[in-house]
Amino acid sequence: MTEPEAPQSEPTDTAPPTQGGESSNRGLMIALSYLWLLALVPLLVEKDDAEVQWHAKHGLVLLVAEVILWVVLAVLSMFLGPLACALAIVQLLIFVGVIVVHIMCIVKGVGGERFLIPGISQYADKF
């Protein structure tokens, strides 16, 4: 005589419920927050997650600051004439710095921290 088999539970494909308004795809949304115009996606999609909202606003503030910086550098290069070549090297270094800041923001954000930039990050709380 064989023993009856124990009932097996069926695997579920649903994600575990999140608590406190935390999104199940929080890491992806925080990473999108720092990819320039893609910051609008988490801002509009994840309205219940306050942390994702802050990172999305911070990413948009960074975008605005970078656009202002590039406009100022473009105007300077128009007036510098022959020295604009030297300014192009400075622009390249600034661009590399901007990429590093974005990567640091993504890494810290996915890790549950905030990377605050003096003079810029304070504006993320204002809107």
PALUM-193886 format. One record per residue: residue in one letter; chain; x, y, z of N, C-alpha, C, CB in turn. Coordinates in steps of 0.05 Angstrom, whole numbers, always signed. Each point is the difference from the previous one (the first is absolute). Glycine has a CB too. Layout:
N
VEXKOL residu chaine    nxx    nyy    nzz   caxx   cayy   cazz    cxx    cyy    czz   cbxx   cbyy   cbzz
VEXKOL      a      A      X      Y      Z      X      Y      Z      X      Y      Z      X      Y      Z
...
// end
This chain:
127
VEXKOL residu chaine    nxx    nyy    nzz   caxx   cayy   cazz    cxx    cyy    czz   cbxx   cbyy   cbzz
VEXKOL      m      A    +17    -23     +0    -17    +23     +0    +18    +25     +0    -37    -25    +24
VEXKOL      t      A    +29    +44    -40    +16    +25     -2    -12    +21    +18    +14    -12    -47
VEXKOL      e      A     +4    +29    +56    -10    +22    +17    -10    +23    -18    +33    -12    +36
VEXKOL      p      A    -53    +26    -26    -11    +23    -16    +21    +22     -2    -47    -12    +14
VEXKOL      e      A    +48    +24    -37    +20    +22     -4    -10    +25    +14    +14    -20    -44
VEXKOL      a      A     +5    +35    +53     -7    +26    +13     -8    +19    -22    +32     -8    +39
VEXKOL      p      A    -52    +25    -33     -8    +19    -21    +23    +21     -4    -49     -6    +13
VEXKOL      q      A    +53    +11    -39    +21    +19     -7    -13    +27     -6    +29    -37    -18
VEXKOL      s      A    -16    +58    +27    -10    +26     -5     +8     +9    -28     +2    +12    +49
VEXKOL      e      A    -20     +2    -62     +6     +9    -27    +18    +25     +1    -44    -19    -17
VEXKOL      p      A    +63    +21     -1    +17    +24     +0    -17    +23    -10    +42    -27     -8
VEXKOL      t      A    -37    +50    +19    -14    +24     -8    +19    +18    -16    -31     -3    +40
VEXKOL      d      A    +20    +17    -59    +16    +18    -16     -2    +29     +9     -6    -31    -38
VEXKOL      t      A     -9    +36    +58     -4    +27     +9    +23     +8    +20    -50     -4     -6
VEXKOL      a      A    +56    +29     +5    +21    +10    +17    -11     +3    +28    +22    +25    -38
VEXKOL      p      A     -6    -26    +59    -10     +3    +27    -10    +29     +3    +32    -35    +18
VEXKOL      p      A    -52    +38     -1    -11    +27     +3    +20    +19    +12    -46    -20     +5
VEXKOL      t      A    +46    +44    -14    +18    +20    +10    -14    +15    +23    +24     +4    -45
VEXKOL      q      A     -8     +6    +63    -11    +14    +23     +9    +29     -1     +0    -42    +27
VEXKOL      g      A    -18    +59    -17     +7    +28     +2     +1    +15    -26    +25    -12    +40
VEXKOL      g      A    -39     +2    -60     +0    +14    -26    +25     -4    -16    -30    +33    +20
VEXKOL      e      A    +46    -53    -13    +25     -5    -14     -6    -16    -25    +26     +1    +42
VEXKOL      s      A    -16     +8    -65     -4    -13    -25    +16    -26     -3     -9    +45    -20
VEXKOL      s      A     -2    -64     +6    +15    -25     -4    +23     +3    -20    -42    -25    +10
VEXKOL      n      A    +41    +46    -27    +21     +5    -19    +14    +27     +7    -25    -26    -36
VEXKOL      r      A    +30    +29    +61    +12    +25    +10    +28     +5    -11    -27     -6    +42
VEXKOL      g      A    +44    -14    -44    +27     +4    -10     +0     +9    -29    +15    -36    +31
VEXKOL      l      A    -32    +25    -47     -2     +8    -28    -10    +29     -2     -9    -47    -14
VEXKOL      m      A    -11    +54    +29    -10    +27     -1    +20    +21    +10    -46    -19     +7
VEXKOL      i      A    +62    +11    +13    +20    +19    +10    +22     +3    -21     -9    -13    +48
VEXKOL      a      A    +16     -9    -62    +20     +2    -21    -10    +18    -23    +17    -46    +12
VEXKOL      l      A    -43    +43    -19    -11    +17    -21     -1    +29     +8    -28    -39    -15
VEXKOL      s      A    +26    +44    +41     -1    +28    +10    +24    +16     -8    -28    -16    +38
VEXKOL      y      A    +51     +3    -42    +24    +15     -5     +9     -3    -29    +13     -7    +47
VEXKOL      l      A    -31     -2    -65     +7     -2    -28    -14    +23    -15     +5    -50     +4
VEXKOL      w      A     +1    +74     +3     -9    +25    -12    -30     +1     -3    +43     +2    -24
VEXKOL      l      A    -54     -1     +0    -28     +4     -5    -17    -24     +9    +11    +30    -38
VEXKOL      l      A     +1    -53    +41    -14    -24     +9     -9     +2    +29    +26    -27    -33
VEXKOL      a      A    -17    +48    +47     -9     +5    +27    -30     +5     +2    +46    +18    +10
VEXKOL      l      A    -58    -11    -33    -29     +5     +0    -15    -26     +4     +7    +39    -30
VEXKOL      v      A     +4    -62    +22    -14    -25     +3     -5     -7    +29    +22    -16    -42
VEXKOL      p      A     -2    +15    +60     -6     -6    +28    -17    +22    +13    +42    -26     +3
VEXKOL      l      A    -38    +51    -12    -15    +22    +12    -30     -3     -5    +40    +30     -6
VEXKOL      l      A    -47    -40    -18    -28     -3     -7    -12    -27     +7     +9    +32    -37
VEXKOL      v      A     +8    -53    +38    -10    -27     +5     -1     -7    +29    +19    -13    -44
VEXKOL      e      A     +2    +19    +59     +2     -8    +29     -8    +22    +18    +36    -32    -12
VEXKOL      k      A    -61    +40    +12     -9    +22    +17     -3     -7    +29    -24    +17    -40
VEXKOL      d      A    +22    -42    +47     -3     -9    +28    +26     -3    +15    -42    -22    -14
VEXKOL      d      A    +64    +19     +0    +26     -5    +12    +15    +27     +3     +2    -47    -19
VEXKOL      a      A     -1    +57    +44    +12    +26     +5    +30     +1     -7    -34     +7    +36
VEXKOL      e      A    +48    -29    -31    +29     +0     -6     +5     +1    -30     +8    -27    +42
VEXKOL      v      A    -23    +12    -58     +2     +1    -29     -7    +28    -10    -10    -49     -4
VEXKOL      q      A    -10    +61    +15     -8    +27     -7    +23    +20     +5    -48    -11    +10
VEXKOL      w      A    +61     +8    +13    +22    +19     +6    +23     -4    -20    -13     -1    +49
VEXKOL      h      A    +20    -24    -55    +21     -5    -19     -7    +11    -28    +14    -41    +27
VEXKOL      a      A    -39    +38    -35     -9     +9    -26     +2    +31     -1    -31    -40     -5
VEXKOL      k      A    +23    +53    +26     +2    +29     +1    +29     +9     +1    -44     +2    +24
VEXKOL      h      A    +61    -17    -10    +28     +6     +1    +13     -3    -27     +1    -15    +48
VEXKOL      g      A     -9     -6    -63    +10     -4    -27     -8    +23    -19     -2    -49     +8
VEXKOL      l      A    -23    +59     -5     -9    +22    -17    +15    +26     +8    -45    -22     -5
VEXKOL      v      A    +50    +26    +30    +16    +24     +9    +28     -2    -12    -27     +4    +43
VEXKOL      l      A    +39    -27    -42    +26     -4    -13     -1     +6    -30    +12    -34    +35
VEXKOL      l      A    -33    +25    -48     -3     +5    -29     -1    +30     -5    -24    -43     -5
VEXKOL      v      A     +8    +58    +20     -2    +29     -4    +27    +13     +5    -49     -2    +14
VEXKOL      a      A    +63     -6     +7    +26    +12     +6    +20     -5    -22     -9     -6    +49
VEXKOL      e      A     +8    -18    -61    +18     -7    -22     -6    +15    -25     +5    -45    +20
VEXKOL      v      A    -31    +49    -26     -7    +16    -23     +9    +29     +3    -40    -29     -8
VEXKOL      i      A    +37    +40    +32     +9    +27     +5    +31     +2     -4    -39     +8    +32
VEXKOL      l      A    +53    -28    -21    +29     -1     -3     +9     -1    -29     +2    -23    +45
VEXKOL      w      A    -16     +6    -61     +8     -3    -28     -6    +25    -16     -8    -49     +3
VEXKOL      v      A    -14    +63     +4     -6    +25    -14    +21    +21     +7    -49    -11     +1
VEXKOL      v      A    +57    +13    +24    +21    +19     +8    +26     -6    -14    -22     +6    +45
VEXKOL      l      A    +29    -32    -46    +25     -7    -14     -1     +5    -30     +7    -35    +35
VEXKOL      a      A    -30    +31    -47     -3     +6    -29     +2    +30     -6    -30    -40     -4
VEXKOL      v      A    +19    +56    +21     +2    +30     -3    +29     +8     +4    -48     +7    +16
VEXKOL      l      A    +61    -18     +4    +28     +7     +4    +18     -8    -24     -7     -6    +49
VEXKOL      s      A     +1    -17    -60    +16     -9    -23     -4    +17    -25     -2    -46    +18
VEXKOL      m      A    -21    +59    -20     -5    +18    -23    +17    +26     +3    -46    -18     -4
VEXKOL      f      A    +51    +26    +28    +14    +25     +4    +30     -3     +4    -41    +18    +20
VEXKOL      l      A    +50    -42    -16    +29     -4     +5    +17     -3    -25    -14    -22    +42
VEXKOL      g      A     +2    +17    -64    +15     -1    -25    +20    -23     +0     -6    +49     -6
VEXKOL      p      A    +32    -43     +3    +20    -21     -1     +3    -16    +26    +24    +29    -32
VEXKOL      l      A    -32    -17    +55     +1    -15    +25    -22    -20     +3    +22    +40    +20
VEXKOL      a      A    -41    -41    -39    -22    -19     +2     +9    -28     -1    -29    +33    -21
VEXKOL      c      A    +52    -38     +9    +11    -27     -1     +8     -9    +28    +17     +8    -47
VEXKOL      a      A     -6     +9    +63     +7     -6    +28    -25     -5    +16    +42    +27     -3
VEXKOL      l      A    -63    -11     -3    -25     -4    +14    -13    -27     -7     -6    +50     +0
VEXKOL      a      A    +11    -59    -24    -11    -27     -8    +12    -22    +17     -6    +17    -47
VEXKOL      i      A    +31    -14    +55    +12    -20    +18    -13     +2    +27    +44     +3    -25
VEXKOL      v      A    -49    +21    +34    -13     +4    +26    -28    -12     -1    +27    +42     +9
VEXKOL      q      A    -41    -38    -31    -27    -11     -3     +0    -31     +1    -13    +40    -27
VEXKOL      l      A    +33    -52    +15     +3    -29     +1     +4     -9    +29    +20     +0    -47
VEXKOL      l      A     -4    +14    +62     +5     -8    +28    -25     +4    +16    +48    +13     -4
VEXKOL      i      A    -63     +8     -1    -25     +5    +14    -20    -22     -7     +8    +49     -1
VEXKOL      f      A     -9    -57    -24    -19    -22     -9     +7    -26    +15     -5    +22    -45
VEXKOL      v      A    +31    -28    +47     +8    -24    +15     -9     +2    +29    +39     -7    -31
VEXKOL      g      A    -36    +31    +43     -8     +4    +27    -30     -3     +4    +38    +31     +5
VEXKOL      v      A    -54    -22    -25    -29     -3     +1     -7    -30     +0     -6    +45    -23
VEXKOL      i      A    +19    -60     +6     -6    -29     -2     +7    -13    +27     +9     +0    -50
VEXKOL      v      A    +13     +7    +62     +8    -11    +26    -21     +7    +21    +49     +3    -13
VEXKOL      v      A    -59    +21    +13    -20     +8    +20    -25    -17     -4    +18    +47     +1
VEXKOL      h      A    -26    -51    -26    -24    -16     -5     +4    -29     +9    -11    +30    -39
VEXKOL      i      A    +34    -41    +34     +5    -27     +9     +0     -2    +30    +27     -8    -42
VEXKOL      m      A    -15    +27    +56     +0     +1    +29    -28     +2    +11    +46    +20     -1
VEXKOL      c      A    -63     -3    -12    -28     +3     +9    -15    -26     -3     +2    +48    -13
VEXKOL      i      A     +2    -62     -9    -13    -26     -5     +8    -21    +20     -3    +11    -49
VEXKOL      v      A    +30    -13    +54    +10    -20    +19    -10     +6    +28    +41     -7    -29
VEXKOL      k      A    -39    +31    +38    -10     +7    +27    -30     -3     +2    +38    +32     +5
VEXKOL      g      A    -53    -24    -26    -29     -2     +1     -9    -29     +1     -2    +42    -25
VEXKOL      v      A    +14    -59     +9     -8    -29     +1     +7    -12    +27     +6     -3    -50
VEXKOL      g      A    +15    +13    +62     +9     -9    +26    -16    +11    +23    +44     -5    -18
VEXKOL      g      A    -64    +22    +13    -17    +11    +21     +9    +26    +11    -12    -46    +10
VEXKOL      e      A    +32    +58    -22    +11    +25    +10     -6    +23    -20    +36    -25    +25
VEXKOL      r      A    -30    +49    -17     -3    +23    -18    +28    +13     -3    -49     +7    +14
VEXKOL      f      A    +56     +0    -39    +24    +14     -6     -7    +29     -3    +22    -40    -23
VEXKOL      l      A    -15    +56    +43     -7    +28     +0    +22    +17    -12    -29     -7    +41
VEXKOL      i      A    +21    +25    -59    +19    +18    -13     -6    +28    +10     +3    -30    -42
VEXKOL      p      A    +17    +42    +55     -4    +27    +12     -9    +20    -21    +34    -11    +35
VEXKOL      g      A    -54    +26    -29    -10    +21    -18    -20    -10    -21    +43    +22     +7
VEXKOL      i      A    -45    -48    -10    -19    -11    -21    -21    -17    +13    +37     +1    -34
VEXKOL      s      A    -29    -19    +52    -19    -20    +11    -22    +13    +17    +37    -32     +1
VEXKOL      q      A    -33    +55     +9    -20    +13    +16    -26     +7    -16    +37    +19    +29
VEXKOL      y      A    -34    -17    -55    -22     +7    -17    -19    -24     -5    +28    +35    -21
VEXKOL      a      A    -18    -59    +26    -17    -24     -4    -22     +0    +21    +39    -26    -19
VEXKOL      d      A    -35    +37    +42    -21     +1    +21    -20    +22     -5    +33    -18    +32
VEXKOL      k      A    -27    +37    -49    -17    +24     -4    -23     -5    -18    +39    +27     +8
VEXKOL      f      A    -38    -48    -26    -23     -4    -17     -9    -28     +1    +16    +35    -30
// end
